[in-house]
Amino acid sequence: MDSMNVASRCTQWQPGFDDLLDTVKSTGSHGHLADIREILRTAIGPDRPLVMLCPHADDGAITAACLIHEYAIRRGLPVIEVLVFAGERNVAAPWLNDKKKITVREAEFRLECNVLGAEAVCWDLDAYRSPGYSPSANDIDKIVEWFRTKKPGAVIVPPATDAHLAHRMTRALAAVGLLGARLKDTLVFTGWTPWGPLPRPNAYFTYDGEAERTKEWAIHCHASQVLLTDYTQFCSHLGRAYAALAREWAEGHSLSGRAHRTDERFVGVELFQLEQYDPSRHLEATEDDPIHRALKMLQEAPASETSPERFAAAV
């Protein structure tokens, strides 16, 4: 029944109702949760690593420790954790100077990567000490060259709605790297952070009790932060809550695009959001998202402009 028929039969109809209802029409159909393992099956390989961009040293452990451990240790595939902003803030050790505090956080980050089996990379960007985390020219060159060299098959970034400015800038820097390196086929996932829940999760990763303990260990590598906020129980409860929701989703809707009961052996779930630019239902809200802007520019660019040879000649 169209809105004209509804309006003619509705005694409470008011001008403007059409505009309110139309906001939903372009948002797509009821969503499905897909197993991230299936999505990553052909994306990650020996020369196409899985990359986790961490605004702060403990963000990888909180967001995707179980996924990182699965691919780095159990599957033996290349996984890289990048510490985007190595800084001295929130290290409650007044007896240390700023340089020592940075060393502490980087050491905690490297310890976590050892636990999870990932390669540790510290960018140490000038942007950390710039107003609004604005990157310098050296930062931009470093990021684009890094993306061009590593060619990640998939990259995990913080949400666009994240309350933490450093997290939102990390997402923008990822967009810069993808566009600058012309990585049209790299998959982009948004990962959950305490600073910004996922608006529309569409991918899940189930983990067992052993993986949950590994996640706890990875979080506890960050002693300077655990003293302030211990995310161990928080992440455990959240993962188990997501597991219950995933089971409910499988019963009432569709998980991985087909109706079935999920594996009962898992204890928790890490949720993700695969980011894709869809011109048929592109919302104005995504104009504020640097990742969607980058995906749009990569998708709409002529093939000649995204070829490695053309890009190499341009730089």
C-alpha positions as CSV (number, residue, x, y, z in Angstrom):
1,M,0.0,0.0,0.0
2,D,1.5,3.3,-1.0
3,S,1.5,6.5,1.1
4,M,-1.3,8.1,-0.9
5,N,-3.6,5.2,0.0
6,V,-2.4,5.3,3.6
7,A,-3.0,9.0,3.8
8,S,-6.5,8.8,2.4
9,R,-7.5,6.1,4.9
10,C,-5.7,7.4,8.0
11,T,-7.5,9.8,10.3
12,Q,-4.3,10.9,12.0
13,W,-2.2,11.6,8.9
14,Q,-0.2,14.8,9.0
15,P,1.9,16.6,6.4
16,G,5.5,15.5,6.9
17,F,4.8,11.9,7.7
18,D,6.0,10.9,4.2
19,D,9.4,12.5,4.8
20,L,9.8,10.7,8.1
21,L,8.9,7.3,6.6
22,D,11.0,7.8,3.5
23,T,14.1,8.0,5.7
24,V,13.9,4.2,6.1
25,K,13.4,3.3,2.4
26,S,17.0,3.8,1.3
27,T,18.6,2.0,4.3
28,G,18.3,-1.4,2.8
29,S,16.6,-4.7,3.8
30,H,16.7,-6.5,7.1
31,G,20.4,-7.2,7.7
32,H,22.1,-10.6,7.9
33,L,25.1,-11.5,10.0
34,A,27.9,-13.3,8.1
35,D,30.7,-15.4,9.5
36,I,33.8,-13.2,9.1
37,R,35.8,-16.3,8.4
38,E,33.9,-16.8,5.1
39,I,34.3,-13.2,4.2
40,L,38.1,-13.3,4.8
41,R,38.6,-16.7,3.2
42,T,40.0,-15.3,-0.1
43,A,41.1,-11.9,1.2
44,I,43.9,-12.9,3.5
45,G,47.0,-14.6,2.2
46,P,50.8,-14.7,2.5
47,D,51.2,-11.4,0.7
48,R,47.9,-9.8,1.8
49,P,48.0,-9.5,5.7
50,L,45.1,-8.8,8.1
51,V,45.8,-5.4,9.6
52,M,44.4,-4.0,12.8
53,L,44.8,-0.2,13.2
54,C,45.1,0.5,16.9
55,P,44.6,4.2,17.9
56,H,46.0,3.3,21.3
57,A,48.1,0.3,22.5
58,D,45.3,-1.7,24.0
59,D,42.6,-1.2,21.3
60,G,43.6,-4.3,19.4
61,A,43.2,-6.6,22.4
62,I,39.8,-5.1,23.3
63,T,38.4,-5.1,19.8
64,A,39.7,-8.2,18.0
65,A,42.1,-10.3,20.1
66,C,40.3,-13.5,19.3
67,L,40.2,-12.9,15.6
68,I,43.8,-11.8,15.5
69,H,44.9,-14.9,17.5
70,E,42.9,-17.2,15.2
71,Y,44.5,-16.0,12.0
72,A,48.1,-15.4,13.4
73,I,48.5,-18.6,15.5
74,R,45.9,-21.1,14.4
75,R,46.0,-20.4,10.7
76,G,49.6,-19.1,10.4
77,L,48.6,-16.2,8.2
78,P,50.2,-12.7,8.4
79,V,48.6,-10.4,10.9
80,I,49.9,-6.9,11.7
81,E,48.9,-4.7,14.6
82,V,49.7,-1.0,14.0
83,L,50.0,1.3,17.0
84,V,48.9,4.6,15.3
85,F,49.5,7.0,18.3
86,A,52.3,6.0,20.7
87,G,51.9,8.5,23.6
88,E,52.4,9.2,27.2
89,R,48.9,10.1,28.2
90,N,47.0,8.0,30.8
91,V,50.1,6.4,32.2
92,A,49.6,6.9,35.9
93,A,53.3,6.9,36.8
94,P,54.4,10.4,37.8
95,W,58.0,9.2,38.5
96,L,58.4,8.6,34.7
97,N,59.1,11.4,32.2
98,D,57.1,11.5,29.0
99,K,59.7,9.6,27.0
100,K,59.7,6.7,29.5
101,K,55.9,6.6,29.5
102,I,55.9,6.2,25.7
103,T,58.4,3.4,26.1
104,V,56.1,1.7,28.6
105,R,53.1,1.8,26.3
106,E,55.0,0.6,23.3
107,A,56.5,-2.3,25.4
108,E,53.0,-3.3,26.5
109,F,51.8,-3.2,22.9
110,R,54.7,-5.4,21.7
111,L,54.0,-7.8,24.5
112,E,50.3,-8.1,23.5
113,C,51.4,-8.7,19.9
114,N,53.7,-11.5,21.1
115,V,50.8,-13.1,23.0
116,L,48.4,-12.9,19.9
117,G,51.1,-13.8,17.4
118,A,50.8,-10.6,15.4
119,E,53.6,-8.4,14.0
120,A,53.9,-5.2,15.9
121,V,54.4,-1.9,14.0
122,C,54.6,1.5,15.7
123,W,53.9,4.5,13.4
124,D,54.7,7.2,16.1
125,L,52.9,9.9,14.1
126,D,53.4,13.6,14.6
127,A,49.6,13.9,14.7
128,Y,49.6,12.7,18.3
129,R,50.8,16.2,19.5
130,S,48.9,18.2,16.9
131,P,45.6,20.0,17.6
132,G,42.8,17.6,16.6
133,Y,45.4,14.9,15.8
134,S,46.0,16.6,12.4
135,P,48.6,14.6,10.5
136,S,51.8,16.2,9.2
137,A,53.1,15.9,5.6
138,N,55.5,13.2,6.9
139,D,52.7,11.3,8.5
140,I,50.7,11.2,5.2
141,D,53.7,10.1,3.2
142,K,54.5,7.4,5.8
143,I,51.0,6.1,5.9
144,V,50.5,5.9,2.1
145,E,53.9,4.3,1.6
146,W,53.1,1.7,4.3
147,F,49.8,0.8,2.8
148,R,51.3,0.6,-0.7
149,T,54.1,-1.7,0.6
150,K,52.0,-4.0,2.8
151,K,48.9,-4.2,0.6
152,P,46.6,-5.4,3.4
153,G,43.9,-7.8,2.3
154,A,41.7,-6.6,5.1
155,V,42.0,-3.7,7.6
156,I,40.1,-3.2,10.9
157,V,39.3,0.4,12.0
158,P,37.4,2.1,14.8
159,P,33.8,3.3,14.2
160,A,32.9,6.5,12.4
161,T,30.7,7.4,15.4
162,D,33.4,6.8,18.0
163,A,33.4,9.4,20.8
164,H,37.2,9.4,20.9
165,L,38.8,11.8,18.5
166,A,42.0,9.8,18.1
167,H,39.8,6.8,17.0
168,R,37.9,8.9,14.4
169,M,41.2,10.2,13.1
170,T,42.6,6.7,12.9
171,R,39.6,5.8,10.6
172,A,40.4,8.9,8.5
173,L,44.1,7.9,8.2
174,A,43.1,4.4,7.1
175,A,41.0,6.0,4.4
176,V,44.0,8.1,3.3
177,G,46.1,5.0,3.1
178,L,43.6,3.0,1.1
179,L,43.0,5.8,-1.4
180,G,46.6,6.9,-1.6
181,A,47.8,3.3,-2.3
182,R,44.8,2.7,-4.6
183,L,43.8,-0.5,-2.7
184,K,40.5,-1.0,-4.4
185,D,40.1,-4.7,-3.3
186,T,41.1,-4.3,0.4
187,L,38.2,-5.3,2.7
188,V,37.4,-2.7,5.5
189,F,35.9,-3.8,8.8
190,T,34.8,-1.6,11.6
191,G,35.5,-3.1,15.0
192,W,33.7,-2.6,18.3
193,T,35.4,-0.2,20.8
194,P,34.2,0.9,24.2
195,W,34.1,4.5,22.8
196,G,31.6,3.7,20.0
197,P,29.3,0.7,19.4
198,L,28.7,-0.6,15.9
199,P,25.6,1.0,14.3
200,R,24.8,-1.9,12.0
201,P,27.0,-5.0,12.6
202,N,26.9,-7.5,9.8
203,A,29.8,-9.9,10.5
204,Y,30.6,-12.0,13.5
205,F,33.5,-14.1,14.8
206,T,32.8,-16.9,17.3
207,Y,35.5,-17.9,19.9
208,D,35.9,-20.6,22.4
209,G,37.0,-20.6,26.0
210,E,40.7,-21.0,25.2
211,A,40.5,-17.9,22.9
212,E,38.6,-16.0,25.6
213,R,41.5,-16.7,28.0
214,T,44.0,-15.5,25.4
215,K,42.0,-12.3,25.0
216,E,42.1,-11.8,28.8
217,W,45.9,-12.3,28.8
218,A,46.3,-9.8,25.9
219,I,44.3,-7.2,27.8
220,H,46.4,-7.7,30.9
221,C,49.6,-7.0,28.9
222,H,48.6,-3.4,29.3
223,A,49.3,-3.0,33.0
224,S,49.4,0.8,32.8
225,Q,45.8,0.8,31.5
226,V,44.4,-2.1,33.5
227,L,45.2,-0.1,36.7
228,L,42.9,2.6,35.4
229,T,40.2,0.5,33.7
230,D,40.2,-3.3,33.6
231,Y,38.4,-4.3,30.4
232,T,38.8,-8.0,31.0
233,Q,35.4,-8.7,32.6
234,F,33.7,-6.1,30.5
235,C,34.9,-7.7,27.2
236,S,34.0,-11.2,28.6
237,H,30.4,-10.2,29.4
238,L,30.0,-8.3,26.2
239,G,31.3,-11.2,24.1
240,R,29.0,-13.6,25.8
241,A,26.0,-11.2,25.4
242,Y,26.9,-11.0,21.6
243,A,27.0,-14.8,21.5
244,A,23.5,-15.0,22.9
245,L,22.3,-12.4,20.4
246,A,23.9,-14.3,17.6
247,R,22.1,-17.5,18.6
248,E,18.8,-15.6,18.7
249,W,19.5,-14.1,15.3
250,A,20.1,-17.5,13.9
251,E,16.7,-18.7,15.2
252,G,14.6,-15.8,14.1
253,H,16.4,-14.5,11.0
254,S,19.4,-15.6,9.0
255,L,23.0,-16.1,10.0
256,S,25.5,-16.3,7.2
257,G,22.7,-16.0,4.7
258,R,21.1,-19.3,5.6
259,A,18.9,-20.5,8.5
260,H,20.6,-22.8,10.9
261,R,21.5,-23.3,14.5
262,T,25.0,-21.9,15.3
263,D,27.8,-23.9,16.8
264,E,27.0,-24.4,20.5
265,R,30.7,-24.8,21.5
266,F,31.6,-21.1,21.3
267,V,31.3,-18.9,24.4
268,G,31.7,-15.5,22.9
269,V,31.4,-13.4,19.8
270,E,33.4,-10.4,18.4
271,L,31.2,-8.3,16.2
272,F,32.3,-6.4,13.1
273,Q,30.8,-4.3,10.3
274,L,32.0,-4.9,6.8
275,E,32.0,-1.5,5.1
276,Q,30.9,-1.3,1.5
277,Y,29.9,1.7,-0.7
278,D,26.5,1.1,-2.3
279,P,25.6,4.0,-4.7
280,S,22.0,2.8,-4.9
281,R,21.4,3.5,-1.2
282,H,24.1,5.9,-0.3
283,L,22.9,8.0,2.7
284,E,23.8,11.5,3.4
285,A,25.2,10.4,6.8
286,T,27.9,8.4,5.1
287,E,29.3,11.7,3.6
288,D,30.7,12.3,7.1
289,D,32.5,8.9,7.0
290,P,36.0,9.1,5.5
291,I,36.0,5.3,4.8
292,H,32.9,5.5,2.7
293,R,34.2,8.5,0.9
294,A,37.4,6.7,0.1
295,L,35.5,3.6,-1.0
296,K,33.3,5.7,-3.2
297,M,36.3,7.4,-4.9
298,L,38.0,4.1,-5.4
299,Q,34.9,2.5,-6.9
300,E,34.1,5.3,-9.2
301,A,37.7,5.9,-10.4
302,P,38.4,4.7,-13.9
303,A,40.4,1.5,-14.0
304,S,43.4,3.3,-15.5
305,E,43.5,5.6,-12.5
306,T,43.6,2.7,-10.0
307,S,46.2,0.6,-11.8
308,P,49.5,0.1,-9.9
309,E,51.4,1.3,-13.0
310,R,49.4,4.5,-13.3
311,F,49.8,5.3,-9.6
312,A,53.5,4.6,-9.6
313,A,54.0,7.0,-12.5
314,A,51.9,9.6,-10.7
315,V,54.2,9.6,-7.6
